[in-house]
Amino acid sequence: MVKNRIDELIRIINQASYEYYVLDNPTMTDQEYDDYYNELLSLEEKYPEFKREDSPTNRVGGEVIDKFEKVTHEKPMLSFDDIFNEEEVIAFDERIRKTVKNPTYTVEPKMDGLSGSLIYKNGVLIRAATRGDGITGEDITVNVKTIKSVPLRLTEAIDIEVRGEIYMSKDSFEKVNIEREKNGEPQFANPRNAAAGSVRQLDSKITAKRNLDFMAYFLPNPEDYGIETQSESLEYLKKLGFVTNDKLNTVAHNVEEIIDDIASLAAKRVDLPFAIDGVVLKVNSLEDEALLGFTSRVPRWGIAYKFPAQEVLTTLKEIKFTVGRTGKITPNAIFSPVHVDGSLVSKATLHNEDYCILKDVRVGDIISIRKAGDVIPEVVEVKLERRQEDSVPFEMISICPMCATPLIKKDANHYCPNDECPARNIEGLIHFVSRNAMNIDGFGDRIIEDFYNMGYLKTIVDFYSLKNYQEELMMLEGFGNKSIQNLLDSIENSKKNSLDRLLFGLGIRYVGKKTAKILAEYYQTMDAFLNTTYDELVSIDNIGEMIAESIMDYIHREENLNLITQLKNLGLNMQYEGITTVSNSAFDGKTFVLTGTLEKMTREEASVEIEKRGGKVTTSVTSKTSVVLVGKDPGSKYDKAKTLGITIWGEEEFLKKL
């Protein structure tokens, strides 16, 4: 099965590379290509016995076309591995620090064009070439000479190779497409494709009309010019007469600064005159770079952070129906894994029957995915023009996929009415231990499902009886004395949780995390909550009739009262221990960043005070930051706040606002 998937991925990638590099006619998005490539890379690393000699991961780039003479690069033009989120940035930094002490990094915009190599003799341009497959490229000298930002003569009469990005500005791209539309020609899909097509024209006059640009970013042999860092390389390139991203390039001294600089570039991205699709991170010291070296495929000293795609395409493989803890049946789209806003996702909710019919989703469709509110993956639309002729319309199931009980429909949703449905019970157990509920570490979905099937867990009370089965649990595969003890300790510690966590963990219908906190703040104890009335509930802010009815139904069921009594007897806390929010307009709804050392309290204590007053504390300064609280010896966040014009408070002003 794995071998077949690897063979299929190689066929897809090779075909896409041929269409992109040879035919200049891409048939898939960059995001689709990246996801196919990274899936192949992951499978080959996990199953090296199936890796083929002709795999595209063995080389960089694609096939060289025959329009221009082929040239061999003296030093290979390798590309970097891609990463997609902050966790991967942190992991990259940790890998570097295993070899290098106190590294610094250059943070540079990743230009969305094509790589080019320029060679100068005695300061005069004699050859320009594309990257090609990294070893062999194409001679495009006649066309590159038409690019106004490429110096035909340097400020110094030296022999040197300079590498950078050939690209088309947003303004030039718009003008070119207007001209093509007037001439009845197909428009370019994006500036990158426009630049690639323009630089491969046999007639250099056509290239000249396209107004391409060149951004220098790399010297293959900087040591020959007495250069010791990448940032010095960029300064030297500018001195020679090259355009560089000197106003956007930064040097980061730690991973926190890297993340801040990435956020800053992302915020500026829309307003830049050219397209960027990410950020390139390079170890700044060339001595450290040499120490880190290369793998067989990529440099170890650099990485490319790709900005999240706002909307990506993938193939709908299956519509899978799941049963929630309330019995609600949810159809889910299962699709080929894609990176969306920095994370790899392979499924998205389709909500209910009406939603599926409205979207007209069918297995085999090409669908577009994005994250709703930058959090939850959602299906945006079906690409009907790419639909298969034999596709089958969506049809809602009529029985529960777990217990085969006939479903009932309430409003737009279908439900399994069986209170003893295994899927409902398992989902309820998973919800109880989740981070926002009782936060019991060590319980993955699979472990809870296994424990349920083995009979150790049937209700949430059973979590607190697992200590009676310690020896039996240690006999299970994958469980040792330490892991079981950690699990039991986490269960025991959960007894101290505040009432709001318990109310949320009980799984009362319509009582989410926020509502549970409102109820816990209002009633303070479980007994007071259980003795409430409908009229009292609807009098509480943000508690509507539907929530009130659900709560009244829950607390009037004998089995629920017995459950709470059992939990009380087991020693679970039944009082509210959380932060009571107080109104303060200086904090409410605002985002704060703390930097430096405070004298009157710790930063953790200050964060609590901010949150008590309705504020939010984050770690990175961005354009969305409301206030930066500055203590003694502030870091780069203080400088960034000044640059962005963000309000800055000292500790004395902060205390007055409190």
ZIHU-V798614 format. One record per helix or strand of 2 or more residues. SS is the DSSP state (H for helix, E for strand). FROM is the first residue (numbers start at 1). TO is the last residue. If there is no record, write none. Layout:
ss = (SS SS)
from = (FROM FROM)
to = (TO TO)
This chain:
ss = (H H H H E E H E E E E H E H H H E H H E H E H E E E E H E E H E E H H H H H H H H H H E H E E H E H)
from = (2 30 48 56 70 82 86 105 114 124 136 141 160 170 191 204 212 222 230 250 255 276 286 302 312 328 343 353 366 376 384 406 413 422 445 460 481 499 513 526 534 545 558 591 603 616 627 636 647 651)
to = (22 46 50 58 72 83 97 111 121 130 139 144 168 182 199 209 218 225 240 252 271 283 292 306 323 340 349 359 372 382 386 410 416 433 454 474 496 505 523 530 538 555 569 595 612 618 630 644 650 657)
